[in-house]
């Protein structure tokens, strides 16, 4: 039972790292991999202290209908 709780907490931390990395325009896969290797709490603290990178924001562009 303790193993299930441990895995759920670990998955929750990985999900939080994913969301924080996405919000800071960083590559989530690299941060998740490093959190598995090092420690999710340390990586989360490092990531939270880092500034947001300027990047492309994905916006939905509406297509204009061409009138003939």
Secondary structure as GFF3:
##gff-version 3
##sequence-region A 1 68
A	DSSP	alpha_helix	2	23	.	.	.	ID=ss1
A	DSSP	alpha_helix	28	37	.	.	.	ID=ss2
A	DSSP	alpha_helix	40	49	.	.	.	ID=ss3
###
